[in-house]
Amino acid sequence: GNEAWKRTFGEGSGFSVQQTVDGGFIITGRDGPYLGSDVFLLKTDGQGNEEWRKNFGGGSGFSVQQTVNGGFIVTGLDEGSMFLLKTDGQGNEEWRKTFGESKGYSVQQTVDGGFIVAGRDGPFPGGDVFLLKTDGQGNI
């Protein structure tokens, strides 16, 4: 439980982190205050040193995972709509899909190359738990 290292990366909030296959880390979140923020994706090496950072329009990224092809999949909320964002290994956007007023909080790649998202459908508080399955291009 002893601290090995600590890094800061400017204003914002990180909501999800995963270790990458190269031993580094990938982080997603929002780059500023709740309103007017952008989704960010930040890649570090194994010691937490920033390798690159990308911003993607308005919203917040809530979950990130490295995909089998070395890219990344992010889910989150953008102006009231859930999104899935797929990037290559350098964080360059490949595609982005939105799915109405649901909120995606967790994303995983499935064995068939698609993606599964868990979240909440409906207003806060309340709403229903939902599970959304897509193909590898983000189509339901």
C-alpha positions in Angstrom: 0.0 0.0 0.0 3.0 2.4 -0.2 2.8 5.0 -2.9 5.1 4.2 -5.8 4.4 7.5 -7.7 1.7 10.1 -8.3 1.1 12.3 -11.4 -1.3 15.2 -12.2 -2.4 16.2 -15.6 -4.1 19.6 -15.3 -7.7 20.5 -14.8 -10.5 17.9 -15.1 -11.7 14.6 -13.7 -10.5 11.1 -14.5 -13.3 8.5 -14.3 -11.8 5.3 -15.7 -8.3 3.9 -16.0 -7.0 0.6 -17.5 -3.5 -0.8 -17.9 -2.5 -1.1 -21.5 -0.7 -4.1 -23.1 2.6 -2.1 -23.2 2.5 -1.7 -19.4 1.3 1.9 -19.5 -2.2 3.3 -18.6 -5.1 4.8 -20.5 -7.4 7.3 -18.7 -10.7 8.9 -19.7 -12.8 11.6 -18.1 -13.7 15.2 -18.7 -11.2 18.0 -19.1 -12.9 20.7 -17.0 -16.0 21.6 -15.0 -19.2 19.6 -15.7 -20.7 22.1 -18.2 -18.6 22.9 -21.2 -16.1 20.1 -20.7 -14.6 17.8 -23.4 -14.1 14.1 -23.2 -10.3 13.3 -22.9 -8.2 10.2 -23.5 -4.8 10.3 -21.9 -2.1 7.6 -22.4 0.9 7.2 -20.0 3.9 5.0 -19.8 4.3 2.5 -16.9 5.6 5.3 -14.6 2.7 7.6 -15.3 4.5 9.9 -17.7 2.2 11.4 -20.3 2.7 10.0 -23.8 -0.3 11.7 -25.5 -3.6 13.3 -24.8 -6.6 13.8 -27.1 -9.8 15.7 -26.6 -13.1 14.9 -28.3 -15.9 17.5 -28.2 -18.3 18.0 -25.4 -19.1 15.5 -22.6 -17.5 13.1 -20.2 -15.9 9.7 -20.8 -16.9 7.3 -18.1 -15.3 4.0 -19.2 -12.3 3.0 -21.4 -10.8 -0.3 -22.5 -8.0 -1.2 -24.9 -9.4 -3.2 -27.8 -7.8 -6.3 -29.3 -6.4 -4.3 -32.3 -4.5 -2.0 -29.9 -7.0 0.9 -30.1 -9.4 2.1 -27.4 -13.2 2.1 -26.8 -14.8 4.8 -24.7 -18.3 5.3 -23.5 -19.8 8.3 -21.8 -22.3 11.1 -22.0 -22.4 14.0 -24.5 -25.1 16.6 -24.1 -27.6 14.1 -22.7 -26.8 11.3 -25.1 -24.7 8.2 -24.5 -21.8 7.7 -26.9 -19.4 5.0 -28.0 -16.0 6.4 -29.3 -13.5 4.1 -31.0 -9.9 5.3 -31.5 -6.7 3.8 -32.9 -3.7 3.1 -30.7 -2.6 6.8 -30.9 -6.0 8.1 -29.8 -7.1 9.2 -33.2 -10.9 8.9 -33.6 -12.0 6.1 -36.0 -15.8 6.4 -35.3 -18.3 7.8 -32.8 -21.9 6.6 -32.3 -24.6 8.1 -30.1 -27.6 6.3 -28.6 -30.3 8.6 -27.4 -30.7 9.7 -23.8 -29.2 6.6 -22.1 -26.1 6.9 -20.0 -23.3 4.5 -20.6 -21.1 3.8 -17.6 -19.1 0.7 -18.5 -17.9 -0.7 -21.8 -16.1 -4.0 -22.7 -15.1 -5.6 -26.0 -16.9 -8.9 -26.6 -15.3 -12.1 -27.9 -17.0 -11.5 -31.3 -15.2 -8.2 -31.7 -18.3 -6.1 -30.8 -18.9 -4.1 -27.6 -21.2 -4.3 -24.6 -22.3 -1.2 -22.6 -24.0 -1.2 -19.2 -25.7 1.9 -17.9 -28.9 3.7 -17.0 -31.9 4.5 -19.3 -34.2 7.3 -18.1 -34.1 10.3 -15.9 -32.1 10.8 -12.7 -33.0 9.7 -10.1 -34.7 6.5 -11.2 -34.4 5.0 -14.6 -33.8 1.5 -15.7 -30.6 -0.6 -15.9 -29.8 -1.3 -19.6 -27.4 -3.4 -21.5 -26.5 -2.5 -25.1 -24.7 -4.8 -27.6 -23.1 -3.5 -30.8 -20.9 -5.0 -33.5 -17.3 -3.9 -34.1 -18.4 -0.7 -35.8 -20.8 0.4 -33.0 -24.0 -0.7 -34.8 -26.8 -2.0 -32.5 
